[in-house]
């Protein structure tokens, strides 16, 4: 099976369909569960999907449906997928695979949802308290049998943890290694309630990796649009990755602003490490944590956005012309994206291109 690559910026837009979920996993960022009933209004979904599909003459290719558990309300899921397909969008769905009670039933369900072009299936020690791995195994089998590309997402507080290794070994019996993605749990959302139980390792160095998740904005049922579906949604304050609200602004305006959001694209280019280094050079290191969770870009980013002084510095940085030019040329150099150059009016090769590294 071919390796699954992340789409370019804004080719994929997420829509959180529901906060309801059969599970109430200890690590859940959005605190989904059986007692949560907030979901996207179908008429809102209709309007937003039309706007997404019309944006820049069908620039967006994929609508990624997430939750909660989108399969917990099949009627709503089916209706939203049909709207997306009618608008010419490919549909991706995130699920915990609870519907895999049997292979035959799982395959029948997927065949009844022909709009699904991709599945992300979650399983780990947190999910397995509610969804036995046998169901996930059946869901994976049915997904493969239906010819739907997929990956399996496994979250852990430590990749050396025996239970994580057990889960990964189980998944490897049904899936290739390139179809497995891992994430690090840290105390945000519901996981903040189990902080003392988490066994992640700490380091004084922030992660060096760039952020791929920031390539895909996500729309929430109340109309908020975030730059990613990560833990920043747990913050109540305004921050650079809260892109706007569809109750106040059109989808086009929000996505246009995202195109020129220098902080967002700096995270995509260099990850939080570059911003942390700049903060230290600006004499603001006292606002940074002393230690970071090893391998967790989300933790480092959350540390930045949760500090009021850092947020103010980031707002000022986002307007700094030299920084904006470096980000614009960095996008061209590394990501082959010229949108920010065109909007910013940078039409000639610039010395900043030599310092984007």
N, C-alpha and C positions, 0 to 999 in steps of 0.2 A: 504494500500500500504506500502511496506517495506521501511524503511529509506534508503536513498541513501548515500553511504559512498564514501569518496575520495579514489582514488586508491593509492597504495604504490608508492614509488619514481620511476619515469621514466617509470611506466607501462602505463602512458598516456603522449603523446607528442602532443602539439598543432601545428596547421598550420594556419596562418592568410591568408585566401584565397584572400581577397580583402579589400581595404580601402573604396570602394564605399558603400553608404548606402542611402536609401530614406530619412532618417532622418539626421538632423545635431544637435543632442542633445547638450544642453549647458554643460553637464558634461562629454562629451566623451573624454577619455584619449588619443585616437589616432587621434582625430579630423577627424573622418570619416564623409562623407557627399555626397550629390549628385554630387559635383564637383570633388570628388576624384576618380581617375580611375586606380590607381596602383593596380595590382593584380598579383597573382603568375603565372608564366609562366608554362604551362602544362608540358613541358619537364623537367623543374626543379622539379616540383611536382612529376613527375614519378621517377626521380632519387632519390630524397630525401625520398620518401615513400619506395622505395626498400631498401635504406640504413637503414631506421628506422625499417622496418620489419626484416631485416637480423641481426640487432644488437643483439649480445649475444644470438644467436640462438633463435630468436623470443621472446626476453625478453619483448619488448613493446607490449601491448595488444590493446591500443586504440589510434586512431588518432582523435583529437578534432579539428574540423574546426570552425574557428571564423572569425571575421571581425571587422569593417564594417558589412555588412549584406550578409552572404554567399548566401542567396536565391535571391539576386539581380541579380546574373548571374547564372541562372539554368543550362545552358549548361556546364559551368566550374565546378559548384558544382557537377553535376552528373558525370562528367568525373573524378574528383578527388576522389569521393566516390567509383567509380568503380575500380580505381587503388588501393585504400586502401583495398577494399574487395578482390580483386584478390591477394593482398599480405597477406591476412589472418588477417587483422586488423579490429577490431570493429570501428564503426564510430559514433562520437558524433558531434552535430552541435549546435552552438549558433545562436539565431535568435530573432528578435523583433516581429515576428508574423504578419507582414504587409500583408502576403499572406492569412490571414484568413477572406477574404471578405464575405465568406459564409461557413457554416459548411460542406456542401456537397463538395464545391470546395477545402476546406482545406484538407478534408479526401482523396479526389481523388489525390491531390498533394502528400500527404505523402505516399499513396499506390504506387505512381509512383517512389518513392525513397526508395526501400526496403532495401537499405544498412544502413539507419539510425537506430542506436541502442539506441540512447539517444538524448534528446533535452533539451537545456537550453533556456527558453523563458524569455526575458527581458520586464518588463513594470514598469513604475514609472511616476512621474510628468513630467520628461524630455521627455521620450518616447511618452507620451500621447499627447504631442503637435503635433505629427506627425502620430502616430498610435493609432486610437481610441481603447478604451478597448474592444469594441465589437469584433474587429478583433482578439485581444489576446484571448478573451473568446472562440471564434470559433476555434482558433489554439489549445488551451488547450483541448477543447472537441474532436477535431479530433485526437490529440495526444493520448488521453486516449482511444478513440474508436479504434485506430490502435494498441493499446497495446504497445506503446513506453514509456519506463520510462522517466521521465522528472523532472525538477524543474523550479520554477519561480524565477527570480532574480529581486529584487526591491532595487533601490539605493535611498538614501535620505541624506540630510545633518543633519537630526535629527530624531530619531525614535519617538519623541514626537510631531513631526510636523503634524498638522491635515490632510494635503493632503496625507502624507505618510500613515497615519492610514486609510484614505479613500481607497487608492489603495489596501492596505493589506486586508481590509475588503472585497473588491470586489473580490480579488483573492481567499480568503477563501470560497467564495460561490461555487467555482469550484474545489478547490484543498485543500488537507490536509495541516496542518501547517508544517509538516515535509518536505513538498515539496516546501517550501518557503525559500529563502536565501536572506539576506539583506547585503548591503554594505553602507559605509559612503562616501559621496562626499567630496572631499577637493580640493583646488585650484591647479590643475595640468592639463595639456592638455588644452582643451577648457574651462574647469571650472576655469582656472586662469583668464578668462575674466569676470567672475561673482563673484569674490571673495567677494565683498562688499555685495552681496545678500545672501551669505550662512550663515546659522544660526546654525552651529555646535557648540557644547560645548567644552571648553578647560579645560585641567587639567595639573598639573605639573608632573603627573605620566604617563610614557609610558604604553601602553597596555601590559598585562601580557601574552596574548595568543600567542601560537606558530602559525607559518604561514603554512597553508595547500597549498596555491597556489604555493609555491616554490617546490612542488613535481612534477610539470609538466612543463618541458621546452617548449618553443614556438618558432617556426620557422617563420620568416617574409619573405615576397616576395623577398626582396633584399638579403636574405641569412643569415641575422643576427639571432642568436639564443640567447634567453633570458631565465633566470631561471624561469620566470613566465610571465604572460600576464598582469601584474600590471602596475602602473604608472611610474616605472623606465624606461620604454621605452621612456619617454619624455626627459631623460637626454642625453646630447650629449657627455658626457665624458665617458671614460672607467670606469667600476666599477665591483665588484665581481659577479654580476648577469648577466652581459653581457658575455655569455659563449664563443662566438666566431662567426666567419663568415664562411659559407659554400662556399664562393668564395675563401677562403684561406686554409680551413682545412676540413678534411672529417667529416662526421656525427659521425663516430665511435670515432674519436679523441675528438670531442667536448663532446659527451656523456660520454666518459671515464673520461675526466677532471671534468665533473659535479659530477661524482661519488665520487671524492675526494676533492670537493670544500668545505673546512671547514666552510667558512662564510655562504654559502648557507645552509648547513646542520645545522649550529647553529641556523639559522632563523627557520628552520623546527622543531628543538628540543625545543627551548626556546623563539623564537620570538625576536624582536629587543631589548626588555628590557634587556636581558643579555648583549648584546653588548654595550648598553648605560651605564649600570652599570660598565662594564669593562673600558669604556672610562673615566668615572668619576674617577674611582680608579687610572687610569693612569695619572690623572691631566689634561685631555683634555676636561673637562666639558665646557670650554668656547666655544667650537665648536658646542655645542648642543643647540637646541632651549630651551627656558625657559618653553614653554608650548607645549602640544601635543593635537591633536584632540581626544576626547574621543571615544574609541572603534575602532580606525582606525589603524590597524597594518601597512597598506600601507603608511599612513602619517609618522609614526615613521621611517619606513625603508627608505622612500624617503628623509627624513631629514638627515639620515646618509649618504646615497650615493651621495647626492648633494653637500656635503662639501668636498673640495679638501684635507684638512688636515685629515679628517676622512677616506677618501678613501685610503690615503697613509698608515694610521695606520692599516686599514683593510687588505691591501696587506701584511704588515709585520706580522700581526696576523695570516693570512692564512698559513704562513710558519713556525709558531712557533710550535715546536714538541709537547710540552706539551698540547697546545690547540688542536692540531690535534688529539692527543690520546684521550682526553676527548670527543671530538666530535665523534670519531670512536666508543668509548665504549658507549657513550650516544645513538647512533643510535642502537647499539645492545640491550641496556637495555630497551629503550623506544619503539623503532620502529621495533625491531627484524630484523634489517638489518645488515648483516655482510660484505657487499661489501667493505667498507672502511677499515675494519680490515684486510681483505685478501690482499688488494692492499698495505696497509701500512706495512704488515708483522707483525702485532701484534697478535701473536699466543697464548700467555699466558694471563691468567687473570691478570689484571693490577690494581694497587692501584687507578688509575684514575677512575675506575668503581665506587669506593666508593664516589667520589666527583662530579659525573655528575649532581647531583641535583642542 
